[in-house]
Amino acid sequence: MSNKCSRREFLGRVGLSGIAAGFGVSNLFADNNPSKIDLDSGKVITNDKSKSAVLRSGRIFQPERELPIKCDTDVLVVGGGPAGVAAAIAARKLGVNVAIVERYGCFGGLFTGGLVLLLIGTFSKIDGKPVQIARGINGEMINRLTALGDCGVTEWKEGRDPNADPEAAKYILSEMIRESGAKVFLHSWGVDAIMDGDKVRGAVFESKSGRQAILAKVVVDASGDGDTFAAAGAEYTKYARHIGLVHRIGNVPGDKKFNTPIKGVKWLNMGGDEGDGLDVEVLTRMEMDYRKKIWDSVEKLKKTPGNENVFLLEVAPQLGVRTTRLLKGVTHMAYDTVIKPDVFKDVIGIASAGGKNLVYIPYGALLPKSVDNVIAAGRCISMDLKVAERCRLIPACFTTGMAAGTAAAIAVKDGCVPRNVNIEKLQKTLKENGAYLG
Ligand SMILES: Cc1cc2nc3c(=O)[nH]c(=O)nc-3n(C[C@H](O)[C@H](O)[C@H](O)COP(=O)(O)OP(=O)(O)OC[C@H]3O[C@@H](n4cnc5c(N)ncnc54)[C@H](O)[C@@H]3O)c2cc1C
């Protein structure tokens, strides 16, 4: 007997035939669902016209519509990477209300989801001696990873930068955010800025719950790509830099630990090709090409003596986009100036690429020239590419995130815009909360 039945017969079997006979379209689920099913095409159609984009003369129009306000907070952080996590926790430390929106299901950004893992620039050499530069919230994370024992972080001595385990880091960052009391929205993609004149007043985000708004007094853009400051109309420069895909392999022979905390597990970086990290077709092509390249390289490795049992443990769930938009800020960090300790009076943190050259980061590099109430943090702040090689490192992103969150909270409490925050107060608060300012 054939399993096929007509659409009308099928609807009859599932109990919709009565309505089907009378109207041609039927309610799917009682009164509270505006969706209907077209009995001839079998397609679900929506009755709620205000939500739909409209096709008119071959062009698509999105009608104006009111958005639900999900929450009204003091500080909104867009992006939950190293910079965003540090910003949210730093702002909460000053007692203001904070919400954080992250597009994926975990915290850590490229550090964890991108499997980057190597905390380069945790230490620097000052007067010939190793000094821990990454302190404050970053320091707390390293200490908590260390306390997990063998599974958290590689052995790190004075002067040796630690490498973290991605799952341990996701777990610790999640707990630190939970303890901070910030309101969290995971699986939520910030898609627009909410403007009140030239002031940012929050952000619009998309999730499985639809398009919603969060109102905020100050927004920290920690999206890595400057998504919110760009939407707000702040000036920026766009770059197409190398994009890679990191992976780990398991069962690597030998007794020693490699560059991860887990025996037999090795971390492999990828430089990758140059490309526009804001172009979805570039991202798609790279993701697919790199996965094949990685798979083939592991298969090749398995054919070499001694490596027969090696396996591909994990390809990073997040493509490694290094640099896209860099803010044009109140202060632009040019390499020649930021390596001098006394050029800027508003230094909010110090970065290092592990050697003895330090980068003194001014608060002005986090502030857009014209738009108010948004502060940039992490790998999209105002800097030239040579400075970015240092300031996009994970510890540096924790540092600028901590500064941005602290400044945002001070602005809220003092009732001023971020560009008018009292610099001495900002620096004093950062030091009190463990940041290293030299
Ligand atoms: C291949 C590669 C190798 C690297 N190697 C090292 C290394 O060895 N050591 C080192 O220290 N650094 C390294 N880096 C640099 C470092 O990983 C990143 O620069 C750093 O993680 C940036 O931190 P961030 O918080 O600014 O941004 P990200 O880590 O990119 O985090 C941004 C977060 O925001 C989220 N997000 C983005 N857009 C939105 C949106 N619109 N709405 C909501 N959420 C959003 C993302 O999902 C992400 O969680 C490497 C980078 C790459 C790509």
The ligand as an SDF file (V2000), in Angstrom:
LIG
                    3D

 53 58  0  0  0  0  0  0  0  0999 V2000
   44.1970   32.5440   14.4540 C   0  0  0  0  0  0  0  0  0  0  0  0
   44.4740   33.4660   15.6060 C   0  0  0  0  0  0  0  0  0  0  0  0
   45.5420   33.2310   16.4450 C   0  0  0  0  0  0  0  0  0  0  0  0
   45.7780   34.0550   17.5270 C   0  0  0  0  0  0  0  0  0  0  0  0
   46.8030   33.7700   18.3890 N   0  0  0  0  0  0  0  0  0  0  0  0
   46.8990   34.4420   19.5520 C   0  0  0  0  0  0  0  0  0  0  0  0
   47.7900   34.0080   20.5700 C   0  0  0  0  0  0  0  0  0  0  0  0
   48.5080   33.0270   20.3950 O   0  0  0  0  0  0  0  0  0  0  0  0
   47.8160   34.6830   21.7500 N   0  0  0  0  0  0  0  0  0  0  0  0
   47.0340   35.7870   21.9660 C   0  0  0  0  0  0  0  0  0  0  0  0
   47.0910   36.3600   23.0690 O   0  0  0  0  0  0  0  0  0  0  0  0
   46.1580   36.2280   21.0290 N   0  0  0  0  0  0  0  0  0  0  0  0
   46.0750   35.5850   19.8450 C   0  0  0  0  0  0  0  0  0  0  0  0
   45.1500   35.9780   18.9000 N   0  0  0  0  0  0  0  0  0  0  0  0
   44.3650   37.2060   19.1230 C   0  0  0  0  0  0  0  0  0  0  0  0
   43.1980   37.0470   20.1100 C   0  0  0  0  0  0  0  0  0  0  0  0
   42.6790   35.7710   20.1180 O   0  0  0  0  0  0  0  0  0  0  0  0
   42.0410   38.0180   19.8050 C   0  0  0  0  0  0  0  0  0  0  0  0
   42.4960   39.2160   19.2600 O   0  0  0  0  0  0  0  0  0  0  0  0
   41.2520   38.3180   21.0770 C   0  0  0  0  0  0  0  0  0  0  0  0
   40.5800   37.1440   21.4820 O   0  0  0  0  0  0  0  0  0  0  0  0
   40.2690   39.4390   20.8640 C   0  0  0  0  0  0  0  0  0  0  0  0
   39.4370   39.5820   21.9940 O   0  0  0  0  0  0  0  0  0  0  0  0
   38.1060   40.4650   21.8790 P   0  0  0  0  0  0  0  0  0  0  0  0
   37.3510   40.2850   23.1430 O   0  0  0  0  0  0  0  0  0  0  0  0
   38.4550   41.8360   21.4480 O   0  0  0  0  0  0  0  0  0  0  0  0
   37.3220   39.8440   20.6370 O   0  0  0  0  0  0  0  0  0  0  0  0
   36.8450   38.3530   20.3460 P   0  0  0  0  0  0  0  0  0  0  0  0
   37.7320   37.3580   20.9980 O   0  0  0  0  0  0  0  0  0  0  0  0
   36.6810   38.2930   18.8730 O   0  0  0  0  0  0  0  0  0  0  0  0
   35.4380   38.3040   21.0690 O   0  0  0  0  0  0  0  0  0  0  0  0
   34.3340   38.9940   20.5550 C   0  0  0  0  0  0  0  0  0  0  0  0
   33.0780   38.3300   21.0830 C   0  0  0  0  0  0  0  0  0  0  0  0
   31.9470   39.0580   20.6570 O   0  0  0  0  0  0  0  0  0  0  0  0
   30.9990   38.1800   20.0640 C   0  0  0  0  0  0  0  0  0  0  0  0
   30.3120   38.9670   19.0430 N   0  0  0  0  0  0  0  0  0  0  0  0
   30.8150   39.4370   17.8890 C   0  0  0  0  0  0  0  0  0  0  0  0
   29.9190   40.1850   17.2570 N   0  0  0  0  0  0  0  0  0  0  0  0
   28.8150   40.1760   18.0280 C   0  0  0  0  0  0  0  0  0  0  0  0
   27.5420   40.7750   17.9000 C   0  0  0  0  0  0  0  0  0  0  0  0
   27.2320   41.5500   16.8770 N   0  0  0  0  0  0  0  0  0  0  0  0
   26.6320   40.5650   18.9020 N   0  0  0  0  0  0  0  0  0  0  0  0
   26.9320   39.7720   19.9570 C   0  0  0  0  0  0  0  0  0  0  0  0
   28.1310   39.1770   20.1170 N   0  0  0  0  0  0  0  0  0  0  0  0
   29.0480   39.4000   19.1720 C   0  0  0  0  0  0  0  0  0  0  0  0
   31.8020   37.0400   19.5130 C   0  0  0  0  0  0  0  0  0  0  0  0
   31.0230   35.8690   19.4020 O   0  0  0  0  0  0  0  0  0  0  0  0
   32.9030   36.9110   20.5710 C   0  0  0  0  0  0  0  0  0  0  0  0
   32.5300   36.0880   21.6380 O   0  0  0  0  0  0  0  0  0  0  0  0
   44.9240   35.1770   17.7730 C   0  0  0  0  0  0  0  0  0  0  0  0
   43.8490   35.4190   16.9200 C   0  0  0  0  0  0  0  0  0  0  0  0
   43.6270   34.5760   15.8530 C   0  0  0  0  0  0  0  0  0  0  0  0
   42.4340   34.8440   14.9850 C   0  0  0  0  0  0  0  0  0  0  0  0
  1  2  1  0
  2  3  1  0
  2 52  2  0
  3  4  2  0
  4  5  1  0
  4 50  1  0
  5  6  2  0
  6  7  1  0
  6 13  1  0
  7  8  2  0
  7  9  1  0
  9 10  1  0
 10 11  2  0
 10 12  1  0
 12 13  2  0
 13 14  1  0
 14 15  1  0
 14 50  1  0
 15 16  1  0
 16 17  1  0
 16 18  1  0
 18 19  1  0
 18 20  1  0
 20 21  1  0
 20 22  1  0
 22 23  1  0
 23 24  1  0
 24 25  2  0
 24 26  1  0
 24 27  1  0
 27 28  1  0
 28 29  2  0
 28 30  1  0
 28 31  1  0
 31 32  1  0
 32 33  1  0
 33 34  1  0
 33 48  1  0
 34 35  1  0
 35 36  1  0
 35 46  1  0
 36 37  1  0
 36 45  1  0
 37 38  2  0
 38 39  1  0
 39 40  1  0
 39 45  2  0
 40 41  1  0
 40 42  2  0
 42 43  1  0
 43 44  2  0
 44 45  1  0
 46 47  1  0
 46 48  1  0
 48 49  1  0
 50 51  2  0
 51 52  1  0
 52 53  1  0
M  END
$$$$
